[in-house]
Amino acid sequence: MTDDVDETAGDDPPLDHEEGIPQDMALLLDETADLDDPVEVSAAGDGTTYLVGGRPFAWARGLAFEVQLGPDIAAAAARTPDATFSTRGPGWIRLEPAEIEDHAADRVVAWFEMARRIAVGRLVKHTPARQH
């Protein structure tokens, strides 16, 4: 009997096999979040940065996720499990669970979408209206 070996097994981030949840924040966002224009995605060795109008609003790497929600929402978000304030500045929080289970995945996607809407709103607010 021959054992089948998956030679690509080490190439992909591990999955939570019970839930099928990627155990990598950037991959989770790639599969679930709205990354359409005007979101820009910049992947580098230090993680993946998500920007709108050249301004970062979220960052992900491995099991870590940071997002700019504004001071009031960040204060509430920081009281949830595995979340703390980020060193990126006021209004930023960091989520770093031991594993990405369904509750953590839900928070990541919800916080990402909220931060995206805030960033898009800020972009629209600061974009001059076109003259006809």
Secondary structure, DSSP 8 states (H G I E B T S, - for coil): ------TTTTTS--EETTTTEESSHHHHHHHHS---TTEEEEEETTEEEEEETTEEEEEEETTEEEEE--HHHHHHHTTSTTEEE-TT-TTEEEE--SS--HHHHHHHHHHHHHHHHHHHHHHHHTS-----
